[in-house]
């Protein structure tokens, strides 16, 4: 499974719960940041390498 696909699955899970939404301000090419409007929690998904 591709790393981006794995990150998409994790992000979709948390967004489906309605707790996190993408935050483009802090996201970069190798990491995605999701924030929760209800509290000060952040979810950061980051690629660490190409090996599975």
N, CA, C, O and CB atoms as a CASP TS submission, in Angstrom:
PFRMAT TS
TARGET T0000
AUTHOR 0000-0000-0000
METHOD Language model
MODEL 1
PARENT N/A
ATOM      1  N   UNK     1       0.849  -1.175   0.000  1.00  0.00           N
ATOM      2  CA  UNK     1       0.000   0.000   0.000  1.00  0.00           C
ATOM      3  C   UNK     1       0.896   1.241   0.000  1.00  0.00           C
ATOM      4  O   UNK     1       1.886   1.303   0.729  1.00  0.00           O
ATOM      5  CB  UNK     1      -0.967  -0.003   1.228  1.00  0.00           C
ATOM      6  N   UNK     2       0.548   2.198  -0.802  1.00  0.00           N
ATOM      7  CA  UNK     2       1.311   3.429  -0.893  1.00  0.00           C
ATOM      8  C   UNK     2       1.172   4.241   0.388  1.00  0.00           C
ATOM      9  O   UNK     2       0.137   4.194   1.052  1.00  0.00           O
ATOM     10  CB  UNK     2       0.856   4.252  -2.097  1.00  0.00           C
ATOM     11  N   UNK     3       2.218   4.986   0.731  1.00  0.00           N
ATOM     12  CA  UNK     3       2.193   5.807   1.938  1.00  0.00           C
ATOM     13  C   UNK     3       1.068   6.836   1.899  1.00  0.00           C
ATOM     14  O   UNK     3       0.401   7.057   2.910  1.00  0.00           O
ATOM     15  CB  UNK     3       3.531   6.509   2.121  1.00  0.00           C
ATOM     16  N   UNK     4       0.845   7.473   0.737  1.00  0.00           N
ATOM     17  CA  UNK     4      -0.228   8.464   0.640  1.00  0.00           C
ATOM     18  C   UNK     4      -1.588   7.824   0.852  1.00  0.00           C
ATOM     19  O   UNK     4      -2.475   8.435   1.449  1.00  0.00           O
ATOM     20  CB  UNK     4      -0.188   9.164  -0.717  1.00  0.00           C
ATOM     21  N   UNK     5      -1.760   6.605   0.374  1.00  0.00           N
ATOM     22  CA  UNK     5      -3.024   5.898   0.557  1.00  0.00           C
ATOM     23  C   UNK     5      -3.250   5.599   2.030  1.00  0.00           C
ATOM     24  O   UNK     5      -4.370   5.732   2.525  1.00  0.00           O
ATOM     25  CB  UNK     5      -3.044   4.598  -0.262  1.00  0.00           C
ATOM     26  N   UNK     6      -2.203   5.199   2.733  1.00  0.00           N
ATOM     27  CA  UNK     6      -2.314   4.945   4.163  1.00  0.00           C
ATOM     28  C   UNK     6      -2.703   6.225   4.904  1.00  0.00           C
ATOM     29  O   UNK     6      -3.554   6.193   5.793  1.00  0.00           O
ATOM     30  CB  UNK     6      -0.990   4.386   4.715  1.00  0.00           C
ATOM     31  N   UNK     7      -2.089   7.338   4.545  1.00  0.00           N
ATOM     32  CA  UNK     7      -2.403   8.614   5.180  1.00  0.00           C
ATOM     33  C   UNK     7      -3.847   9.017   4.875  1.00  0.00           C
ATOM     34  O   UNK     7      -4.531   9.569   5.737  1.00  0.00           O
ATOM     35  CB  UNK     7      -1.425   9.712   4.707  1.00  0.00           C
ATOM     36  N   UNK     8      -4.313   8.745   3.657  1.00  0.00           N
ATOM     37  CA  UNK     8      -5.697   9.066   3.288  1.00  0.00           C
ATOM     38  C   UNK     8      -6.691   8.271   4.129  1.00  0.00           C
ATOM     39  O   UNK     8      -7.710   8.810   4.563  1.00  0.00           O
ATOM     40  CB  UNK     8      -5.932   8.787   1.797  1.00  0.00           C
ATOM     41  N   UNK     9      -6.400   6.996   4.358  1.00  0.00           N
ATOM     42  CA  UNK     9      -7.289   6.142   5.152  1.00  0.00           C
ATOM     43  C   UNK     9      -7.385   6.660   6.587  1.00  0.00           C
ATOM     44  O   UNK     9      -8.478   6.738   7.147  1.00  0.00           O
ATOM     45  CB  UNK     9      -6.788   4.678   5.144  1.00  0.00           C
ATOM     46  N   UNK    10      -6.252   7.011   7.176  1.00  0.00           N
ATOM     47  CA  UNK    10      -6.245   7.523   8.548  1.00  0.00           C
ATOM     48  C   UNK    10      -6.983   8.857   8.619  1.00  0.00           C
ATOM     49  O   UNK    10      -7.795   9.068   9.521  1.00  0.00           O
ATOM     50  CB  UNK    10      -4.798   7.684   9.062  1.00  0.00           C
ATOM     51  N   UNK    11      -6.710   9.752   7.683  1.00  0.00           N
ATOM     52  CA  UNK    11      -7.360  11.066   7.668  1.00  0.00           C
ATOM     53  C   UNK    11      -8.865  10.926   7.469  1.00  0.00           C
ATOM     54  O   UNK    11      -9.644  11.606   8.136  1.00  0.00           O
ATOM     55  CB  UNK    11      -6.762  11.951   6.562  1.00  0.00           C
ATOM     56  N   UNK    12      -9.276  10.052   6.560  1.00  0.00           N
ATOM     57  CA  UNK    12     -10.710   9.841   6.314  1.00  0.00           C
ATOM     58  C   UNK    12     -11.425   9.352   7.569  1.00  0.00           C
ATOM     59  O   UNK    12     -12.556   9.755   7.845  1.00  0.00           O
ATOM     60  CB  UNK    12     -10.914   8.833   5.174  1.00  0.00           C
ATOM     61  N   UNK    13     -10.764   8.486   8.325  1.00  0.00           N
ATOM     62  CA  UNK    13     -11.357   7.972   9.562  1.00  0.00           C
ATOM     63  C   UNK    13     -11.643   9.111  10.545  1.00  0.00           C
ATOM     64  O   UNK    13     -12.754   9.226  11.062  1.00  0.00           O
ATOM     65  CB  UNK    13     -10.423   6.931  10.212  1.00  0.00           C
ATOM     66  N   UNK    14     -10.648   9.938  10.795  1.00  0.00           N
ATOM     67  CA  UNK    14     -10.824  11.027  11.761  1.00  0.00           C
ATOM     68  C   UNK    14     -11.769  12.109  11.258  1.00  0.00           C
ATOM     69  O   UNK    14     -12.494  12.706  12.053  1.00  0.00           O
ATOM     70  CB  UNK    14      -9.484  11.644  12.092  1.00  0.00           C
ATOM     71  N   UNK    15     -11.776  12.374   9.964  1.00  0.00           N
ATOM     72  CA  UNK    15     -12.703  13.366   9.422  1.00  0.00           C
ATOM     73  C   UNK    15     -14.133  12.836   9.468  1.00  0.00           C
ATOM     74  O   UNK    15     -15.071  13.610   9.660  1.00  0.00           O
ATOM     75  CB  UNK    15     -12.315  13.740   7.977  1.00  0.00           C
ATOM     76  N   UNK    16     -14.310  11.526   9.293  1.00  0.00           N
ATOM     77  CA  UNK    16     -15.651  10.931   9.356  1.00  0.00           C
ATOM     78  C   UNK    16     -16.233  11.032  10.759  1.00  0.00           C
ATOM     79  O   UNK    16     -17.451  11.110  10.921  1.00  0.00           O
ATOM     80  CB  UNK    16     -15.606   9.462   8.914  1.00  0.00           C
ATOM     81  N   UNK    17     -15.386  11.032  11.759  1.00  0.00           N
ATOM     82  CA  UNK    17     -15.848  11.210  13.125  1.00  0.00           C
ATOM     83  C   UNK    17     -16.324  12.640  13.367  1.00  0.00           C
ATOM     84  O   UNK    17     -17.005  12.916  14.354  1.00  0.00           O
ATOM     85  CB  UNK    17     -14.741  10.851  14.105  1.00  0.00           C
ATOM     86  N   UNK    18     -15.963  13.540  12.466  1.00  0.00           N
ATOM     87  CA  UNK    18     -16.372  14.930  12.586  1.00  0.00           C
ATOM     88  C   UNK    18     -15.534  15.732  13.558  1.00  0.00           C
ATOM     89  O   UNK    18     -15.934  16.817  13.981  1.00  0.00           O
ATOM     90  CB  UNK    18     -17.788  14.996  12.999  1.00  0.00           C
ATOM     91  N   UNK    19     -14.379  15.210  13.912  1.00  0.00           N
ATOM     92  CA  UNK    19     -13.560  15.890  14.914  1.00  0.00           C
ATOM     93  C   UNK    19     -12.441  16.726  14.306  1.00  0.00           C
ATOM     94  O   UNK    19     -12.004  17.698  14.923  1.00  0.00           O
ATOM     95  CB  UNK    19     -12.971  14.881  15.856  1.00  0.00           C
ATOM     96  N   UNK    20     -11.975  16.382  13.138  1.00  0.00           N
ATOM     97  CA  UNK    20     -10.828  17.070  12.554  1.00  0.00           C
ATOM     98  C   UNK    20     -11.130  17.523  11.135  1.00  0.00           C
ATOM     99  O   UNK    20     -11.884  16.878  10.407  1.00  0.00           O
ATOM    100  CB  UNK    20      -9.597  16.165  12.567  1.00  0.00           C
ATOM    101  N   UNK    21     -10.526  18.644  10.756  1.00  0.00           N
ATOM    102  CA  UNK    21     -10.643  19.128   9.386  1.00  0.00           C
ATOM    103  C   UNK    21      -9.249  19.542   8.916  1.00  0.00           C
ATOM    104  O   UNK    21      -8.419  19.942   9.732  1.00  0.00           O
ATOM    105  CB  UNK    21     -11.661  20.324   9.283  1.00  0.00           C
ATOM    106  N   UNK    22      -8.981  19.452   7.599  1.00  0.00           N
ATOM    107  CA  UNK    22      -7.658  19.798   7.083  1.00  0.00           C
ATOM    108  C   UNK    22      -7.301  21.253   7.383  1.00  0.00           C
ATOM    109  O   UNK    22      -8.154  22.139   7.333  1.00  0.00           O
ATOM    110  CB  UNK    22      -7.597  19.546   5.577  1.00  0.00           C
ATOM    111  N   UNK    23      -6.044  21.477   7.692  1.00  0.00           N
ATOM    112  CA  UNK    23      -5.546  22.823   7.946  1.00  0.00           C
ATOM    113  C   UNK    23      -4.408  23.080   6.965  1.00  0.00           C
ATOM    114  O   UNK    23      -3.273  22.660   7.192  1.00  0.00           O
ATOM    115  CB  UNK    23      -5.072  22.996   9.440  1.00  0.00           C
ATOM    116  N   UNK    24      -4.720  23.767   5.883  1.00  0.00           N
ATOM    117  CA  UNK    24      -3.735  24.016   4.826  1.00  0.00           C
ATOM    118  C   UNK    24      -2.631  24.968   5.264  1.00  0.00           C
ATOM    119  O   UNK    24      -1.538  24.942   4.698  1.00  0.00           O
ATOM    120  CB  UNK    24      -4.423  24.575   3.603  1.00  0.00           C
ATOM    121  N   UNK    25      -2.891  25.792   6.245  1.00  0.00           N
ATOM    122  CA  UNK    25      -1.898  26.760   6.702  1.00  0.00           C
ATOM    123  C   UNK    25      -0.641  26.067   7.235  1.00  0.00           C
ATOM    124  O   UNK    25       0.469  26.547   7.006  1.00  0.00           O
ATOM    125  CB  UNK    25      -2.499  27.658   7.784  1.00  0.00           C
ATOM    126  N   UNK    26      -0.801  24.964   7.930  1.00  0.00           N
ATOM    127  CA  UNK    26       0.326  24.285   8.555  1.00  0.00           C
ATOM    128  C   UNK    26       0.770  23.021   7.816  1.00  0.00           C
ATOM    129  O   UNK    26       1.812  22.456   8.146  1.00  0.00           O
ATOM    130  CB  UNK    26      -0.026  23.936   9.965  1.00  0.00           C
ATOM    131  N   UNK    27       0.011  22.575   6.838  1.00  0.00           N
ATOM    132  CA  UNK    27       0.371  21.379   6.082  1.00  0.00           C
ATOM    133  C   UNK    27       1.510  21.696   5.112  1.00  0.00           C
ATOM    134  O   UNK    27       1.634  22.814   4.611  1.00  0.00           O
ATOM    135  CB  UNK    27      -0.857  20.825   5.318  1.00  0.00           C
ATOM    136  N   UNK    28       2.333  20.681   4.863  1.00  0.00           N
ATOM    137  CA  UNK    28       3.447  20.793   3.917  1.00  0.00           C
ATOM    138  C   UNK    28       3.395  19.605   2.969  1.00  0.00           C
ATOM    139  O   UNK    28       2.468  18.798   3.032  1.00  0.00           O
ATOM    140  CB  UNK    28       4.825  20.856   4.660  1.00  0.00           C
ATOM    141  N   UNK    29       4.376  19.496   2.101  1.00  0.00           N
ATOM    142  CA  UNK    29       4.364  18.418   1.116  1.00  0.00           C
ATOM    143  C   UNK    29       4.543  17.044   1.747  1.00  0.00           C
ATOM    144  O   UNK    29       4.006  16.064   1.231  1.00  0.00           O
ATOM    145  CB  UNK    29       5.445  18.647   0.091  1.00  0.00           C
ATOM    146  N   UNK    30       5.281  16.942   2.849  1.00  0.00           N
ATOM    147  CA  UNK    30       5.518  15.634   3.472  1.00  0.00           C
ATOM    148  C   UNK    30       4.683  15.403   4.725  1.00  0.00           C
ATOM    149  O   UNK    30       4.800  14.352   5.354  1.00  0.00           O
ATOM    150  CB  UNK    30       6.975  15.491   3.817  1.00  0.00           C
ATOM    151  N   UNK    31       3.842  16.366   5.100  1.00  0.00           N
ATOM    152  CA  UNK    31       2.987  16.180   6.272  1.00  0.00           C
ATOM    153  C   UNK    31       1.657  16.881   6.068  1.00  0.00           C
ATOM    154  O   UNK    31       1.562  17.891   5.371  1.00  0.00           O
ATOM    155  CB  UNK    31       3.677  16.705   7.543  1.00  0.00           C
ATOM    156  N   UNK    32       0.646  16.326   6.686  1.00  0.00           N
ATOM    157  CA  UNK    32      -0.689  16.908   6.641  1.00  0.00           C
ATOM    158  C   UNK    32      -1.119  17.211   8.062  1.00  0.00           C
ATOM    159  O   UNK    32      -0.923  16.397   8.964  1.00  0.00           O
ATOM    160  CB  UNK    32      -1.704  15.959   5.937  1.00  0.00           C
ATOM    161  N   UNK    33      -1.701  18.371   8.259  1.00  0.00           N
ATOM    162  CA  UNK    33      -2.146  18.783   9.583  1.00  0.00           C
ATOM    163  C   UNK    33      -3.662  18.936   9.561  1.00  0.00           C
ATOM    164  O   UNK    33      -4.234  19.553   8.662  1.00  0.00           O
ATOM    165  CB  UNK    33      -1.455  20.109  10.022  1.00  0.00           C
ATOM    166  N   UNK    34      -4.291  18.361  10.570  1.00  0.00           N
ATOM    167  CA  UNK    34      -5.736  18.467  10.749  1.00  0.00           C
ATOM    168  C   UNK    34      -5.969  19.047  12.130  1.00  0.00           C
ATOM    169  O   UNK    34      -5.299  18.661  13.088  1.00  0.00           O
ATOM    170  CB  UNK    34      -6.456  17.075  10.577  1.00  0.00           C
ATOM    171  N   UNK    35      -6.902  19.960  12.241  1.00  0.00           N
ATOM    172  CA  UNK    35      -7.197  20.579  13.534  1.00  0.00           C
ATOM    173  C   UNK    35      -8.651  20.346  13.902  1.00  0.00           C
ATOM    174  O   UNK    35      -9.503  20.082  13.053  1.00  0.00           O
ATOM    175  CB  UNK    35      -6.885  22.088  13.505  1.00  0.00           C
ATOM    176  N   UNK    36      -8.901  20.454  15.192  1.00  0.00           N
ATOM    177  CA  UNK    36     -10.245  20.286  15.711  1.00  0.00           C
ATOM    178  C   UNK    36     -10.768  21.645  16.164  1.00  0.00           C
ATOM    179  O   UNK    36     -10.140  22.293  17.000  1.00  0.00           O
ATOM    180  CB  UNK    36     -10.271  19.260  16.876  1.00  0.00           C
ATOM    181  N   UNK    37     -11.894  22.084  15.634  1.00  0.00           N
ATOM    182  CA  UNK    37     -12.442  23.379  16.050  1.00  0.00           C
ATOM    183  C   UNK    37     -12.982  23.362  17.478  1.00  0.00           C
ATOM    184  O   UNK    37     -13.162  24.417  18.087  1.00  0.00           O
ATOM    185  CB  UNK    37     -13.543  23.799  15.101  1.00  0.00           C
ATOM    186  N   UNK    38     -13.241  22.176  18.011  1.00  0.00           N
ATOM    187  CA  UNK    38     -13.817  22.050  19.354  1.00  0.00           C
ATOM    188  C   UNK    38     -12.790  22.248  20.470  1.00  0.00           C
ATOM    189  O   UNK    38     -13.136  22.678  21.571  1.00  0.00           O
ATOM    190  CB  UNK    38     -14.463  20.691  19.505  1.00  0.00           C
ATOM    191  N   UNK    39     -11.530  21.935  20.180  1.00  0.00           N
ATOM    192  CA  UNK    39     -10.492  22.066  21.205  1.00  0.00           C
ATOM    193  C   UNK    39      -9.161  22.364  20.524  1.00  0.00           C
ATOM    194  O   UNK    39      -9.121  22.582  19.313  1.00  0.00           O
ATOM    195  CB  UNK    39     -10.393  20.771  22.076  1.00  0.00           C
ATOM    196  N   UNK    40      -8.101  22.376  21.268  1.00  0.00           N
ATOM    197  CA  UNK    40      -6.788  22.722  20.725  1.00  0.00           C
ATOM    198  C   UNK    40      -5.986  21.508  20.271  1.00  0.00           C
ATOM    199  O   UNK    40      -4.756  21.540  20.320  1.00  0.00           O
ATOM    200  CB  UNK    40      -6.000  23.481  21.753  1.00  0.00           C
ATOM    201  N   UNK    41      -6.640  20.448  19.835  1.00  0.00           N
ATOM    202  CA  UNK    41      -5.954  19.231  19.402  1.00  0.00           C
ATOM    203  C   UNK    41      -5.591  19.304  17.929  1.00  0.00           C
ATOM    204  O   UNK    41      -6.349  19.825  17.112  1.00  0.00           O
ATOM    205  CB  UNK    41      -6.823  18.003  19.666  1.00  0.00           C
ATOM    206  N   UNK    42      -4.428  18.776  17.607  1.00  0.00           N
ATOM    207  CA  UNK    42      -3.973  18.670  16.227  1.00  0.00           C
ATOM    208  C   UNK    42      -3.708  17.211  15.922  1.00  0.00           C
ATOM    209  O   UNK    42      -3.254  16.457  16.783  1.00  0.00           O
ATOM    210  CB  UNK    42      -2.703  19.531  15.980  1.00  0.00           C
ATOM    211  N   UNK    43      -3.993  16.818  14.694  1.00  0.00           N
ATOM    212  CA  UNK    43      -3.627  15.502  14.184  1.00  0.00           C
ATOM    213  C   UNK    43      -2.629  15.751  13.066  1.00  0.00           C
ATOM    214  O   UNK    43      -2.947  16.425  12.086  1.00  0.00           O
ATOM    215  CB  UNK    43      -4.889  14.677  13.682  1.00  0.00           C
ATOM    216  N   UNK    44      -1.416  15.209  13.208  1.00  0.00           N
ATOM    217  CA  UNK    44      -0.374  15.420  12.202  1.00  0.00           C
ATOM    218  C   UNK    44      -0.009  14.066  11.598  1.00  0.00           C
ATOM    219  O   UNK    44       0.413  13.155  12.310  1.00  0.00           O
ATOM    220  CB  UNK    44       0.888  16.118  12.824  1.00  0.00           C
ATOM    221  N   UNK    45      -0.172  13.941  10.294  1.00  0.00           N
ATOM    222  CA  UNK    45       0.227  12.738   9.572  1.00  0.00           C
ATOM    223  C   UNK    45       1.467  13.090   8.768  1.00  0.00           C
ATOM    224  O   UNK    45       1.458  14.030   7.972  1.00  0.00           O
ATOM    225  CB  UNK    45      -0.928  12.199   8.645  1.00  0.00           C
ATOM    226  N   UNK    46       2.540  12.325   8.983  1.00  0.00           N
ATOM    227  CA  UNK    46       3.815  12.668   8.390  1.00  0.00           C
ATOM    228  C   UNK    46       4.469  11.419   7.820  1.00  0.00           C
ATOM    229  O   UNK    46       4.495  10.373   8.469  1.00  0.00           O
ATOM    230  CB  UNK    46       4.732  13.340   9.420  1.00  0.00           C
ATOM    231  N   UNK    47       4.998  11.529   6.604  1.00  0.00           N
ATOM    232  CA  UNK    47       5.747  10.435   6.000  1.00  0.00           C
ATOM    233  C   UNK    47       7.149  10.413   6.582  1.00  0.00           C
ATOM    234  O   UNK    47       7.856  11.421   6.564  1.00  0.00           O
ATOM    235  CB  UNK    47       5.792  10.573   4.459  1.00  0.00           C
ATOM    236  N   UNK    48       7.543   9.263   7.094  1.00  0.00           N
ATOM    237  CA  UNK    48       8.874   9.129   7.702  1.00  0.00           C
ATOM    238  C   UNK    48       9.872   8.450   6.769  1.00  0.00           C
ATOM    239  O   UNK    48      11.079   8.606   6.954  1.00  0.00           O
ATOM    240  CB  UNK    48       8.778   8.345   9.000  1.00  0.00           C
ATOM    241  N   UNK    49       9.402   7.705   5.778  1.00  0.00           N
ATOM    242  CA  UNK    49      10.300   7.017   4.877  1.00  0.00           C
ATOM    243  C   UNK    49       9.521   6.260   3.822  1.00  0.00           C
ATOM    244  O   UNK    49       8.291   6.253   3.837  1.00  0.00           O
ATOM    245  CB  UNK    49      11.206   6.073   5.645  1.00  0.00           C
ATOM    246  N   UNK    50      10.235   5.624   2.904  1.00  0.00           N
ATOM    247  CA  UNK    50       9.604   4.915   1.817  1.00  0.00           C
ATOM    248  C   UNK    50       9.442   3.427   2.092  1.00  0.00           C
ATOM    249  O   UNK    50       8.768   2.735   1.329  1.00  0.00           O
ATOM    250  CB  UNK    50      10.390   5.114   0.570  1.00  0.00           C
ATOM    251  N   UNK    51      10.042   2.920   3.161  1.00  0.00           N
ATOM    252  CA  UNK    51       9.936   1.504   3.466  1.00  0.00           C
ATOM    253  C   UNK    51       8.619   1.214   4.169  1.00  0.00           C
ATOM    254  O   UNK    51       8.114   2.033   4.936  1.00  0.00           O
ATOM    255  CB  UNK    51      11.116   1.047   4.326  1.00  0.00           C
ATOM    256  N   UNK    52       8.070   0.032   3.896  1.00  0.00           N
ATOM    257  CA  UNK    52       6.831  -0.394   4.562  1.00  0.00           C
ATOM    258  C   UNK    52       7.147  -1.172   5.801  1.00  0.00           C
ATOM    259  O   UNK    52       6.236  -1.616   6.500  1.00  0.00           O
ATOM    260  CB  UNK    52       5.961  -1.232   3.632  1.00  0.00           C
TER
END
